[in-house]
């Protein structure tokens, strides 16, 4: 998608603090963090939201979660705990319409979320 902020970040057209990259996933620090560690993990393939994914895309979700797990270990939050969140649609607070996982850690979280 041409006007997608995250697509431009993935292509390097917009600067980001890259944390991880492989052939299908790109991860970078959130510019407006809500936790000491707040990283966005995005597929390089554009999807507006989870609602656009098809069964053929199931491996991409696995890649996103594996990247999140590895980043959590690298950031030393794998033992203390971390939260992973997908926001889908306006009522859930999705602001950028390119599917992305929020990896949050470095502090205690309460439940229920939101």
TAGI-V612673 format. One record per backbone hydrogen bond with DSSP energy under -1.0 kcal/mol. NH is the residue of the N-H (numbers start at 0). CO is the residue of the C=O. If there is no record, write none. Layout:
((NH | CO) (NH | CO))
//
This chain:
((7 | 3) (8 | 4) (9 | 5) (10 | 6) (11 | 8) (12 | 7) (13 | 7) (17 | 15) (18 | 26) (19 | 26) (21 | 24) (25 | 41) (26 | 19) (27 | 39) (28 | 16) (29 | 37) (36 | 104) (38 | 102) (39 | 27) (40 | 100) (41 | 25) (43 | 23) (51 | 48) (52 | 49) (56 | 53) (57 | 54) (59 | 56) (61 | 57) (62 | 58) (63 | 59) (64 | 60) (65 | 61) (66 | 62) (67 | 63) (68 | 64) (69 | 65) (70 | 66) (71 | 67) (72 | 68) (73 | 69) (74 | 70) (75 | 72) (76 | 71) (80 | 76) (82 | 103) (84 | 101) (92 | 89) (93 | 88) (97 | 95) (98 | 46) (100 | 40) (101 | 84) (102 | 38) (103 | 82) (104 | 36))
//
